Amino acid sequence: MTTYTRDFTAEYWCPRDIAVVYENKTAGAYPNYGISEVYGLYLEDTRTDAGFTVHWLLNYPHRKQNYNATVRFYIAVDDITKDLAFGIVLGSNNTGKKVYLAYYYNGSETLKIAVMEYGVGLSTLAETTETYTVSNNTYYKVKVEISYDEANNKITVNAYLLDDSDNVLLSLTNVEITDAEPIFGIRLFLGAGQTGRLYVHSLTIEYSGSPNMDYGLTFIHSPDMMEFDWVGAPSPVWFQHSDGKFYPYDEDGNIHVTVRMHGEASDVGDEIWMYKITGDPRDPSKWSYEKTLITRDQLGYNSVEESDLVVLNDGTYILFLGASDDTHGWCVRKLKSTDGGSSWTEEKIVVESAKKNALFVTKDGVFYLAYAPRPDGRPIYFIKSTDMGDSWTNVGSLTYGDTGGITAGLFYTGSKWIVIATIEYDSDDENYFWNKTGLFEGETLDNLTLVQDNLYKPQQPYTLWGTGLFYFKLLYYNNALYVIGETAVVDHNPDEGFTDQTERHTTITNDPVYTLSEPQFTIVTYTETVSGYPSETKTVTCTIKNVGDTAGDCEARLKDNNGVTVSSQTQTIDAGAEVEFSLDFTLPSEVGTYDYTLEAYNVTTDNVDDSKTVSVTVEEKPAPTPTPAGVDFNTLIALLIILMILKSLERKEKRKEHRARGYM
């Protein structure tokens, strides 16, 4: 059993995980929405000539599971005798064209189970024979018990109207509905002529099992119903740090995302907003509005869509924007701002007749851009720029599926490209459209391989899981890649065409699509042999490459034959990069040949990723060269001096003899 509770009095406007869609409404009119700290989330009608039926769909990650739900309502209308209804959205068929409801209607004063079939209307399936008259300014509850028979694709419903003390006022039991599976939402109706508010104070829902969706989504932004239909096309912002390198987060480690705001029933993207995320991007409370980055009328555009922003370390903004105008139609354009986005200059058109752009920036500032050509939307092309987007070269393309426009997001891990692509593979252009997403990998963008088809597909009809993903990017967080994009549920607003009826919401996957591996090091080249005399100093050099997905510290170690480290050096190596190490050591004092070990030690994982053997040979130092036979130089000098002294003495003796004989 899994239980969810919501107290809307403790929340703020607008709730980010609720899809608000119209069952029907008066053309040209819109209700008000808000939250009261006393009574909770409300639908308000201030016009006597308008009526509204709204579904608030809450998206819980449970499919085809039994559940019990109780919703507490508060009635605060101007005339309790005029039409109103409140209840629960309890099921849908596969396409979402049929939606099943349990609600109290004051016009008949009965509890009903009905089907709302788009294009057909509302039909009652079961109704109480008893009646009950509700009072104004009073709390009531609607409770349902849903059992699902998967073999026959049907649900059995028990429905109750309760007072605030849980006493049963009306009930319907064992109502079987075929061609249906369980979903959950809230239904509110204020009829034409009725004014005032219907509140949803709180709810409790219990599922029979654990969450079982193939993937979970967190709904970051929902349209605020009055101003925007599509809140999506989110794109991570790239920052140049003070070291000159580029990262998908600012110097403080915070992620920033741009989001396109699509006008209500306008069929155009009106504005690009920028958000800052201080923490886990899957937590909606961590998102905070920073600024309106650009509006379509600033440069005379008809519409703006995908936006890829690069913030340089001198404060310059470079924006790659999918935008249309009367002259060129849809193009991917390069814009520049030197005042933080207050004003913009269009520098050039990067690609004509294109949109659905997605950007990746390497640490060294090489830009890679994916885009889809117009009007076919396929294949996806990849281009590369080494001069901040002034010039581009083609580096690859991608085709996914047989038909339908493609959207792609890309990220380079340092050793390979990760690309996700989505195509629309089915639609009736009236009630539903379905997208599927595939995961591709490859060392280059011109050689990508599909490694997982149908990574994401529609899962639960008439919810934000009902369409699959589109307009998305890959978001880096905590050494993993998440998919951030749009999902939609069809909103049958008579003021809008089918395009605008696909109410879009910003979402992020709860689980990563790809987890980057730890750094991994391999020895590419090294000194294989060393020789010398005992106790000499020698050097071993080596080149080590990081073949992992993330940067890390590598310690190059040289160990002697006893396993003792005799030299080491530690350096940081970026993913995909190579670094040279130089290790000085002293040869053994004994003559011989030794097997030393060169290791690439991974500081992050505390593992030796690679090792090599270095042969060390110590040769006997030659004996000193013996002195040739004879007298060395110093001795010779001494002998010469002695000889000179002797000669001098000999001459003196001879002079004495001569004097003695009279030879003077």
C-alpha positions in Angstrom: 0.0 0.0 0.0 1.2 3.5 -0.9 -0.5 6.6 0.5 -0.4 10.2 -0.7 -1.9 13.1 1.1 -2.3 16.7 0.0 -3.3 19.7 2.1 -3.8 22.6 -0.4 -4.1 25.2 2.3 -0.4 24.7 3.0 0.6 25.2 -0.7 1.1 28.2 -2.9 -0.1 29.2 -6.4 0.3 27.6 -8.7 0.7 23.9 -7.8 3.4 22.6 -10.0 2.4 19.0 -10.3 -1.3 19.4 -11.4 -2.4 19.4 -15.0 -5.4 21.6 -15.5 -7.5 20.9 -18.5 -11.0 21.9 -19.6 -13.8 19.4 -20.1 -15.8 22.3 -21.5 -16.0 26.1 -21.1 -17.8 29.1 -22.4 -15.9 30.4 -25.5 -13.8 33.5 -24.9 -14.1 33.3 -21.1 -11.7 32.0 -18.5 -12.2 31.2 -14.7 -9.9 32.3 -11.9 -7.7 30.0 -9.9 -5.9 30.4 -6.6 -5.2 29.1 -3.1 -6.8 30.1 0.1 -4.9 29.5 3.3 -8.3 28.5 4.9 -10.2 26.5 2.3 -7.5 25.5 -0.2 -7.3 25.4 -4.0 -10.2 27.0 -5.8 -12.0 27.5 -9.1 -13.8 30.8 -9.3 -16.4 32.1 -11.7 -17.1 35.8 -11.7 -19.3 35.9 -14.8 -23.0 35.2 -15.0 -22.7 34.4 -18.7 -20.0 31.8 -18.5 -19.7 28.2 -17.3 -16.6 26.0 -16.7 -15.9 22.3 -16.2 -12.3 21.7 -15.2 -10.3 18.6 -14.5 -7.3 18.9 -12.2 -5.2 15.8 -12.9 -2.7 14.7 -10.3 0.0 12.4 -11.7 1.0 9.6 -9.4 3.4 6.9 -10.7 0.9 4.0 -10.4 -0.6 2.3 -13.4 -3.3 -0.3 -13.5 -3.4 -0.5 -9.7 -6.5 -0.5 -7.4 -6.9 2.7 -5.3 -9.1 4.4 -2.7 -9.3 8.2 -2.7 -11.1 10.8 -0.7 -11.3 14.5 -1.6 -12.6 17.2 0.7 -14.5 20.0 -1.0 -15.9 23.3 0.3 -18.8 25.1 -1.4 -18.8 28.9 -1.4 -21.0 30.1 -4.3 -23.4 33.0 -4.6 -26.5 30.9 -5.3 -26.6 27.3 -4.2 -29.6 26.7 -6.4 -27.6 27.3 -9.6 -25.6 24.6 -11.3 -22.5 23.2 -9.7 -20.8 19.8 -9.5 -17.7 18.4 -7.7 -16.1 14.9 -7.8 -13.3 12.7 -9.0 -11.8 11.8 -12.3 -11.4 8.0 -11.9 -10.5 6.4 -15.2 -9.7 6.7 -18.9 -9.5 4.6 -22.1 -6.2 4.0 -23.9 -6.3 7.2 -25.9 -7.8 9.5 -23.3 -10.8 10.1 -25.5 -13.1 8.6 -22.9 -12.8 9.9 -19.4 -14.8 8.4 -16.5 -16.1 10.5 -13.6 -17.8 10.2 -10.2 -19.4 13.4 -9.0 -22.2 15.1 -7.2 -24.5 17.4 -9.3 -26.8 19.7 -7.5 -29.1 20.1 -10.5 -30.4 16.6 -9.9 -29.2 16.4 -6.3 -27.7 13.0 -7.1 -24.3 11.2 -7.2 -23.4 10.1 -10.7 -20.9 8.0 -12.5 -20.5 9.2 -16.1 -18.3 9.1 -19.2 -17.1 12.2 -20.9 -16.3 11.3 -24.5 -14.7 14.0 -26.5 -16.6 14.8 -29.7 -19.7 13.1 -28.2 -20.4 14.6 -24.8 -21.3 13.6 -21.2 -23.3 10.4 -20.7 -24.5 9.0 -17.3 -23.5 5.4 -16.6 -25.0 5.2 -13.1 -27.0 7.5 -10.8 -28.4 7.3 -7.3 -32.1 7.1 -6.9 -31.9 8.9 -3.6 -31.2 12.6 -3.6 -29.4 14.9 -1.2 -29.4 18.7 -1.1 -26.0 20.2 -0.3 -25.7 23.4 1.6 -23.6 26.5 0.8 -20.5 27.3 2.9 -20.1 23.7 3.9 -17.5 20.9 3.6 -18.3 17.7 1.7 -16.3 14.7 0.7 -16.4 12.5 -2.4 -14.8 9.0 -1.9 -14.2 6.3 -4.6 -12.9 2.7 -4.4 -11.5 1.5 -7.7 -10.7 -2.1 -8.5 -9.0 -2.9 -11.8 -9.5 -6.1 -13.8 -6.5 -6.1 -16.2 -7.6 -9.3 -18.0 -10.8 -7.7 -19.1 -9.6 -4.1 -19.1 -12.4 -2.9 -16.8 -12.8 -1.1 -13.5 -15.3 -1.6 -10.8 -16.3 1.6 -8.9 -17.8 2.3 -5.5 -18.6 6.0 -5.0 -19.8 7.9 -2.0 -20.9 11.4 -1.1 -19.9 12.0 2.6 -20.4 14.8 5.0 -17.4 16.2 6.9 -17.8 13.6 9.6 -17.6 10.8 7.0 -21.3 9.9 7.2 -22.6 8.4 3.9 -25.1 10.7 2.2 -25.3 9.0 -1.2 -23.6 5.9 -2.6 -23.2 3.9 -5.8 -21.6 0.4 -5.6 -20.2 -2.2 -7.9 -20.5 -0.1 -11.1 -18.5 -1.8 -13.8 -16.9 0.2 -16.6 -15.3 -1.5 -19.6 -12.5 -0.2 -21.8 -11.0 1.7 -18.8 -8.0 1.8 -16.5 -7.6 3.8 -13.3 -6.4 7.3 -13.3 -6.9 10.1 -10.7 -8.0 13.7 -10.8 -10.5 16.2 -9.5 -13.6 17.4 -11.4 -15.2 20.9 -10.7 -18.1 22.5 -12.5 -19.6 26.0 -12.2 -22.5 26.4 -14.6 -23.5 29.4 -16.6 -25.2 31.9 -14.3 -23.3 30.5 -11.3 -20.7 32.7 -9.6 -18.5 32.1 -6.6 -16.0 29.4 -5.7 -15.5 25.7 -5.4 -12.6 24.7 -3.1 -10.5 21.6 -2.9 -9.2 21.6 0.6 -7.3 18.3 0.8 -7.2 14.7 -0.4 -5.9 11.2 0.5 -5.3 8.5 -2.1 -4.1 4.9 -1.3 -2.8 2.6 -4.0 -2.7 -1.1 -3.6 1.0 -1.4 -4.6 4.2 0.5 -4.9 5.0 3.0 -7.8 5.3 0.9 -10.9 5.7 3.3 -13.8 8.6 2.5 -16.1 10.0 6.0 -15.4 8.9 8.7 -13.1 8.5 12.4 -13.9 8.5 15.4 -11.6 6.4 18.3 -12.8 8.4 21.5 -12.3 6.1 24.0 -13.9 2.5 23.8 -14.9 0.8 26.4 -17.0 -0.9 29.0 -14.8 -4.0 28.6 -16.8 -4.6 32.2 -17.7 -1.5 33.3 -19.4 0.3 30.3 -20.9 -0.5 27.0 -22.6 2.9 25.7 -23.0 5.5 26.0 -20.3 8.5 24.0 -21.5 11.3 23.6 -24.0 13.7 23.8 -21.0 17.4 24.2 -21.8 20.4 24.1 -19.4 22.6 27.3 -19.4 26.4 27.0 -20.0 28.8 29.1 -18.0 32.4 30.1 -18.7 34.2 30.0 -15.4 37.1 32.2 -14.2 39.5 29.5 -15.4 38.2 30.0 -19.0 36.6 26.6 -19.1 32.9 25.9 -19.8 30.5 24.0 -17.5 26.7 23.4 -17.3 26.5 25.2 -14.0 27.8 28.5 -12.5 30.9 29.0 -10.4 28.9 28.1 -7.3 27.7 24.9 -8.8 24.1 26.0 -9.4 22.2 24.9 -12.5 20.3 27.5 -14.5 17.6 26.7 -17.1 15.7 28.7 -19.7 12.0 27.9 -20.2 9.8 28.9 -23.1 6.4 30.4 -22.1 3.7 29.8 -24.8 0.8 32.2 -24.8 -2.7 31.0 -24.0 -4.4 30.1 -27.3 -1.9 32.3 -29.2 -0.1 29.4 -31.0 3.2 31.3 -30.4 6.1 31.2 -28.0 5.9 34.6 -26.3 8.8 34.7 -23.8 11.9 32.9 -22.6 12.3 32.9 -18.8 15.4 32.0 -16.9 15.4 29.9 -13.6 18.1 29.2 -11.1 18.2 25.8 -9.3 19.8 25.7 -5.9 20.1 22.0 -5.3 18.4 18.9 -6.7 16.6 19.9 -10.0 14.0 17.2 -9.3 12.7 19.3 -6.3 10.4 22.0 -7.6 11.0 24.1 -4.5 14.7 24.5 -5.6 13.6 26.4 -8.8 13.5 30.2 -8.5 12.6 32.7 -11.2 15.6 34.9 -12.2 14.5 37.0 -15.1 12.6 37.2 -18.4 15.5 36.6 -20.8 13.8 37.7 -24.0 10.4 38.4 -25.4 9.4 37.7 -29.0 8.6 41.4 -29.7 12.1 42.7 -28.6 13.6 41.8 -32.0 10.3 41.6 -34.0 9.9 37.8 -33.9 6.6 36.1 -34.5 7.4 33.3 -32.1 10.3 32.1 -29.9 10.9 28.4 -28.9 14.1 26.6 -28.0 16.8 28.7 -26.3 20.4 27.7 -25.6 22.3 30.3 -23.5 26.0 30.6 -23.0 27.2 33.1 -20.3 30.9 34.2 -20.8 33.1 35.1 -17.8 33.0 38.8 -18.9 29.2 38.9 -18.5 28.4 38.6 -22.3 25.4 36.5 -23.1 25.3 34.4 -26.3 21.9 32.9 -27.1 21.1 30.4 -29.8 17.4 30.8 -30.3 14.8 29.1 -32.5 12.7 32.0 -33.6 10.5 32.9 -36.6 9.9 36.2 -38.4 8.2 37.4 -41.6 11.4 37.5 -43.6 13.1 34.2 -42.9 10.5 32.0 -41.1 11.8 29.6 -38.5 15.6 29.8 -38.1 18.2 29.0 -35.5 19.7 32.4 -34.7 22.8 33.7 -32.8 22.0 36.6 -30.5 24.3 38.6 -28.2 23.7 40.7 -25.1 26.2 42.7 -23.1 23.8 43.9 -20.5 22.6 40.7 -18.9 19.8 40.1 -21.4 18.1 43.5 -21.1 18.8 44.1 -24.8 19.8 41.9 -27.6 21.4 42.0 -31.1 20.9 39.3 -33.6 24.4 38.6 -34.9 23.6 36.0 -37.6 21.3 33.2 -38.7 23.1 30.0 -37.9 20.7 27.7 -39.8 17.8 28.7 -42.0 14.5 26.8 -42.1 15.3 25.0 -38.8 14.4 24.8 -35.1 14.5 22.3 -32.2 18.0 23.4 -31.5 20.1 21.8 -28.6 23.6 22.9 -27.5 26.5 21.2 -25.9 29.7 23.1 -25.0 33.0 21.3 -24.3 35.3 22.6 -21.5 37.5 24.2 -24.1 34.6 26.2 -25.6 33.8 24.1 -28.7 30.1 24.4 -29.5 28.1 21.5 -30.8 24.5 22.2 -32.0 21.7 19.8 -32.9 18.8 21.1 -35.0 15.9 19.8 -37.1 15.2 21.1 -40.6 11.8 22.6 -41.5 9.3 21.5 -42.5 10.0 17.7 -42.3 11.8 17.8 -39.0 14.1 15.0 -39.9 16.9 14.0 -39.8 18.6 15.7 -36.9 21.8 17.4 -38.0 24.9 18.1 -35.8 27.2 21.1 -36.4 30.3 22.3 -34.7 31.9 25.7 -34.0 35.3 26.6 -32.6 34.7 30.4 -32.7 31.8 30.9 -30.3 29.2 30.2 -33.0 30.4 32.5 -35.8 31.2 29.7 -38.2 30.0 26.0 -38.3 30.9 22.7 -39.9 28.8 19.6 -40.3 29.8 16.7 -38.1 26.9 14.2 -38.4 23.2 13.5 -38.5 20.7 11.1 -36.9 17.5 9.4 -38.2 15.2 7.7 -35.7 12.1 5.9 -36.8 10.5 6.0 -40.2 8.3 9.1 -40.0 7.7 12.1 -37.8 9.8 15.0 -36.7 12.7 14.4 -34.4 13.9 16.2 -31.4 17.3 15.5 -29.9 19.4 16.3 -26.9 23.2 15.6 -26.7 26.0 15.4 -24.2 29.7 14.4 -24.5 31.0 12.4 -21.6 34.7 12.8 -22.5 34.8 9.4 -24.1 31.5 9.1 -26.0 28.4 11.0 -27.1 25.1 10.4 -25.4 22.1 11.4 -27.6 18.4 11.0 -26.9 15.9 11.5 -29.7 12.1 11.5 -29.8 9.6 11.1 -32.6 5.9 11.4 -32.7 4.8 7.9 -33.9 1.0 8.1 -33.6 -1.8 10.7 -33.3 -5.4 11.3 -34.3 -4.9 15.0 -34.4 -7.9 15.4 -32.2 -7.6 13.6 -28.9 -4.1 12.3 -28.5 -0.5 12.1 -29.9 2.2 9.7 -28.8 6.0 10.2 -28.7 8.7 7.7 -28.1 12.3 8.3 -27.1 15.4 6.4 -28.0 18.9 6.4 -26.5 22.0 6.5 -28.8 25.7 6.3 -28.1 28.8 6.8 -30.2 32.4 8.0 -30.2 31.5 10.5 -32.9 28.2 12.2 -33.9 28.4 10.6 -37.4 28.5 7.1 -36.0 25.7 6.8 -33.4 24.2 3.5 -32.4 20.7 3.0 -30.9 21.3 1.2 -27.6 17.8 1.4 -26.2 14.6 1.9 -28.2 11.4 3.0 -26.6 13.3 4.4 -23.6 10.3 6.5 -22.8 6.8 5.9 -24.3 3.3 7.0 -23.3 2.3 5.1 -20.2 -0.9 6.4 -18.6 -3.7 7.9 -20.7 -5.2 11.3 -19.8 -2.2 12.2 -17.6 1.1 13.9 -18.2 2.5 10.5 -18.9 0.0 10.1 -21.7 2.0 11.7 -24.5 5.7 10.8 -23.9 8.4 13.4 -24.0 9.2 16.2 -26.4 11.1 19.5 -26.6 13.8 18.2 -24.2 17.5 18.4 -23.3 19.9 16.4 -21.3 20.6 18.0 -17.9 23.8 17.3 -16.0 23.4 16.9 -12.2 25.5 15.0 -9.7 27.5 13.0 -12.2 24.4 11.9 -14.1 22.2 12.9 -17.0 18.5 13.5 -16.6 15.9 14.3 -19.3 14.3 17.7 -18.9 11.6 18.6 -21.3 7.8 18.8 -21.9 5.0 16.4 -21.4 1.3 17.2 -22.2 -2.3 16.3 -21.7 -5.0 17.3 -24.2 -7.0 20.3 -23.0 -10.3 20.5 -24.8 -10.7 24.3 -24.7 -13.1 25.4 -27.5 -11.1 28.6 -27.9 -8.1 26.6 -29.1 -7.1 24.4 -31.9 -5.5 21.0 -31.2 -2.0 22.5 -31.1 -2.9 24.7 -28.1 -5.1 22.1 -26.5 -2.0 20.0 -25.8 -1.3 21.8 -22.5 2.4 21.5 -22.0 4.3 21.2 -18.7 8.0 21.3 -17.7 9.1 18.0 -16.4 12.3 16.1 -15.4 12.8 12.4 -15.1 13.1 11.1 -11.5 15.9 8.7 -12.5 18.9 9.5 -14.7 18.9 8.3 -18.3 22.7 7.8 -18.1 25.1 7.7 -15.2 28.5 8.9 -16.0 31.2 6.5 -15.0 34.0 7.3 -12.6 37.3 8.4 -14.1 39.3 5.5 -15.5 43.0 5.7 -16.4 45.2 3.8 -18.8 48.9 4.0 -19.4 49.4 4.9 -23.0 53.2 5.1 -23.3 56.0 4.6 -20.8 59.7 4.0 -20.3 60.0 0.2 -20.6 63.7 -0.3 -19.6 66.1 1.6 -17.4 69.8 0.8 -16.8 72.7 2.3 -14.9 75.1 1.9 -12.1 74.3 1.3 -8.5 72.6 4.2 -6.6 72.4 6.4 -9.7 69.4 8.7 -10.2 67.2 7.8 -13.2 63.8 8.9 -14.6 60.8 7.0 -15.9 58.3 8.9 -18.0 54.8 7.9 -18.9 51.6 9.2 -20.6 48.3 8.4 -18.9 44.9 8.9 -20.4 41.5 9.2 -18.7 39.1 7.0 -20.7 36.3 7.5 -18.2 33.4 10.0 -18.3 34.6 12.4 -15.7 37.7 14.2 -14.6 39.7 12.8 -11.8 43.1 12.6 -10.0 45.6 10.0 -11.1 48.7 9.1 -9.1 51.5 7.6 -11.2 53.4 5.3 -8.9 56.8 3.5 -9.5 57.3 0.5 -7.2 60.5 -1.5 -6.8 60.7 -5.3 -6.8 59.6 -5.4 -3.2 56.4 -3.4 -3.9 57.8 -0.3 -2.2 56.8 3.0 -3.8 60.1 4.7 -4.8 58.5 7.6 -6.7 55.1 9.1 -7.4 53.3 12.1 -8.9 49.6 13.1 -8.8 47.8 15.1 -11.5 44.2 15.9 -12.5 43.2 14.5 -15.9 40.0 15.6 -17.7 37.8 13.0 -19.3 39.4 12.0 -22.6 42.6 13.9 -21.9 46.2 12.7 -21.7 48.9 13.9 -19.2 52.6 13.2 -19.0 54.3 12.1 -15.7 58.0 12.2 -14.8 59.2 9.9 -12.0 62.8 10.3 -10.6 64.2 7.4 -8.5 67.5 5.9 -7.3 68.8 2.7 -8.7 69.5 -0.2 -6.3 72.9 -0.5 -4.8 73.3 -4.1 -5.8 74.1 -5.3 -9.3 71.3 -7.2 -11.0 68.1 -7.0 -13.0 64.9 -6.0 -11.3 61.2 -5.9 -12.3 59.7 -2.6 -11.2 56.0 -1.8 -11.5 54.5 1.4 -12.9 50.9 2.0 -11.7 48.1 4.4 -12.7 46.3 4.7 -9.3 42.8 6.2 -9.4 42.4 8.5 -6.4 38.6 8.7 -6.8 37.9 4.9 -6.8 40.9 3.9 -4.7 41.9 1.4 -7.4 44.9 0.7 -9.6 43.4 1.1 -13.1 46.5 0.0 -15.1 50.0 -1.2 -14.5 53.1 -1.9 -16.5 56.4 -3.7 -15.8 59.6 -1.6 -16.1 62.8 -3.6 -16.4 65.6 -2.1 -14.3 69.2 -3.3 -14.8 72.0 -2.3 -12.5 75.4 -2.9 -13.9 78.7 -3.3 -12.1 80.6 -0.1 -12.1 84.0 -0.5 -13.9 87.1 -0.6 -11.7 89.3 2.6 -11.9 91.8 2.5 -14.8 95.3 1.5 -13.4 98.2 4.1 -13.6 100.7 3.2 -16.3 104.2 1.7 -15.1 106.7 4.5 -14.4 106.8 7.7 -12.4 103.8 9.9 -12.2 104.0 13.6 -12.9 104.3 14.7 -9.3 107.0 12.3 -8.5 108.8 13.3 -11.6 108.7 17.0 -10.5 110.0 16.0 -7.1 112.8 14.0 -8.7 113.7 16.9 -10.9 113.9 19.2 -8.0 116.1 16.8 -6.1 118.3 16.4 -9.2 118.6 20.1 -9.5 119.6 20.4 -5.9 122.1 17.6 -6.3 123.5 19.3 -9.4 123.8 22.6 -7.5 125.7 20.9 -4.7 127.9 19.2 -7.2 128.9 22.5 -8.7 129.7 24.0 -5.4 132.0 21.2 -4.5 133.8 21.6 -7.8 134.3 25.3 -7.2 135.8 24.5 -3.8 138.2 22.1 -5.4 139.2 24.7 -8.0 139.9 27.3 -5.3 141.9 24.8 -3.3 144.2 24.2 -6.4 144.5 27.8 -7.2 142.2 28.0 -10.2 140.8 31.3 -9.6 
